[in-house]
């Protein structure tokens, strides 16, 4: 079974994000970039399926600038077999990304597509669902457990009321949640081996996909600065401040 894993290059979660002076976007100059944490979980799940003998090949794909090869090499070091970079310097929305992934799916014909449920930069949580609509594949989102049995994959989903298990016929799409697994660290030997693994570079035009966006970012602003809290000595003082200063009662 071939597994396709989609990953994204994002600002490292430990970095404090800064807005550009002209409010046109986030300042990425000299900022550490990493693989999206949810995508790391997706790669780990694919590698575990291969270790169980369920998956025969893992292909990892990302869409972004040439520097996104760094994240693909990381995925290769974690256990992926080969990588595909859809090189684009444009700021792509979820639909454009889904269309590009659809073209890659048509080309690679995987039995299972695994991807993070959302990216920590845009937080859209849309691409997996859009890809499901474009391909017609069944989808299991917010997966906390994945089991492949024959020509089906059972996905345990995290929902508001608890857990829901759905059975999907392959080919299918799974988006990963935090509790699915604990991603491993790449060993030094595997990092060295990853440098020799195949990495293919294509462009949206090579795939026959238009990435023209119907959405335009007008302005990016940092959250308003919050004032420091205070401590009160009694309930009476709290009520007095809520009534006379905050004027909420």
N, C-alpha and C positions, 0 to 999 in steps of 0.2 A: 504494500500500500504506500502510495506517495503522499506525503504530507507537505502542504505549503504553509509557511508561517510568515505573516506580515509583521514587520517591526517598524518603529518610527524613531527618528533622532530628535531628542528634546533637550531642553536645558536640564542639567542635573538637578535632582530634587533637593539637594543640599544647598543649592545656590539661591541667594536672595535676588529675585528678578527686579530689574530696573527698567523704567520706561524711558524711551529716547526723549531728548530735550524738545523735539518738535512734535511729540505725541503721536508719531506715525506708527509706532510699534514698540516691541520689546528690544532693548539693547543687547545684542548678541556678541559684541566685540570683546574678545579675550574672556569669554564665558565658557566654563566647562560644559561640554555636551555629553549626553549618555543615551543609552537605549531606554525607552519608556519602560518603567517598572512593570506595567501590565504585559508588555511585549516580552520581557524577560521570562515571565511566568509561562507565556505561550511557547517560547523556545524550549523551556524546561520540560513542559508537558510532551512536546513532540519528541524530545530526546528520550524521555521515559518510555514512550510508546515504541521507539526503536529498540531500546534495551530489552523490552518485553518480547520482541520479535513480531510485534504487530505492524510497525512501519518499516519499510524497506529503504526509503530515501526521504531525506528532509531537505526541502528547498526553502531558503529564506529570501524574502524580497522586501525592499524598502523603496520609498519614493522621496527624492530630495536631491540636494547638491552633491557634488563629487566627494565632499568630505564625509558623507554618510557611509562611505565604504568602511569607515572605522567601526561603526556599529554592526555592519555585516560581518566584518572579520571577527568581532566579538562573538556573534552568533555561531560562526564557523568554529571558533575555538570551544564553544560550549557543546558542539556535537552535530551541527548542521553539515550537510554534505557539499552543497554548493549554494551560490548566492546570485541574486539578480538585483541590479541597481537600475531603477527607472530614473534617469537623471533629469532633474528639473529644478531650476532656481526660482520658479514662481511660488507664490503663496497659494497653495491649493486648498479648496474647501473639501468637505467630506465627500460630496458627490463626485468631484473630479478624481479623488483618490479611489473611490469605489469603482469608477469606470476603468481606471488604469489597472486595478487589481482584477477586474473582470477580464480584461484583455490577457493578463498574465495567466489567469485560471484557464482560459480558452486555449492558451498555448501549451501549458504544462499538464493539463488534465489531471489534477490531484484528486484523490478520493476524500481527503479531509483538509479543510482550511482552518487554521487556528490563528487567532489574533487577540490582542488585548481588548478589553471591553471599551476602553477609552484612553486617550492620551492625556498626560498631566498638564500639557500646555493649553490646548483648546477645550478639553473636557466635554467634547461634543457627544460622545457615545452614539455615533450615527453610522460610521463606516461599515461595521459588520452587518448591520441591518440593511443598509443600502445595497451591499454586495449580495446579500441573500435575495433581495428583490430583483436585482439585475440578472443573477444566475439562475434563479428558480430553485436553489438548494434549500433544504430544510436548515433551520438555524437554532442553536441552543446558546442563549446569551447568559452572561453572569454565571459561568460554570464554576462550581466548587468541587465537582467530581466528574471525570470522564472515563467511560468504559466502552471499549470497542468489542462487539460480539458479532462475528460473522459480517454480514452486510449492513449492520446497524451500529449506531453509536448511542449509548445511553448517557444523557447529560443531566446531572443534578444541578438545578438552578437555585440561586438565592433570590427569593422574592419577599415582599413585605410580610406575608403571613407565615413565612418559614422556608421550607424547601420544596421544590417541585422537580420531579424527574420526567424527562421527555425522551422518547425513543425516536431517533432520526434515521432515515434511510440514507446510506451513502450514495453519492457524495453529499457532504454536509459542511456547515460552517459553525465553528464554536468560538465564542468570545470568552476570555478568561477573567475570573474574579480573583481577589487577593488570596482567598483561602484554598485555592486549587492545589498549590504546592509551594515549596521553598526553593527558589532558584539556586543552583550551584555556582561556585566560582570556577573560572577557567584556570586550568593548571598551566604552568610555563611550557611544558612539552606540547600541549594542545594549542597554545597560542602560537608557537613556532610552526606547527603543522598547518594551522589555519592560513598562514601566508602563502601556502602552495595550493590551497584548494581553489577550484575555479570560481571566478566572479565575473559574471557577464554584465555589461553595461548597455542599456538601450535607452531610447528617448520616447516621449509620448507619441511623436510623429511616427516612429518605427512601429508602434503598436496600433497606429491609426486612430488615436484618441485625441479629441480636442479638450483642452483643459481650461478653456475660457470660462471665467467665473461670472456668475450673475450677482455675486455679493461683493461689496466693497467696504473695507474698514475705513471709517471716517476718522475715528480718534481713539487712542488708547490712553487711559488715565490710571494712575495708581490709586488705591483705595484712600479715602479721606483719613487723615490722621485722627486717631481717637485720643481723647483726653484721659489722663490717669484716673483711676478710681479712688475712692476715699473709704475710710472705715468710720463707722458710727459706734457710739458707746451704748446706745439703748434703742429699743423699739420706738420709743417716743421721738427720739431724735431722727430716726429713719423716716417716720411718718411725716414729721415736720418738714424735712428736706424734700420728700416726694410731693408734698402739698404746696410748699411755698417756692422752692427752687426749680424742681423738675416740672411742677404743675401737671402731674399725671393723675392726681386724685383730688 
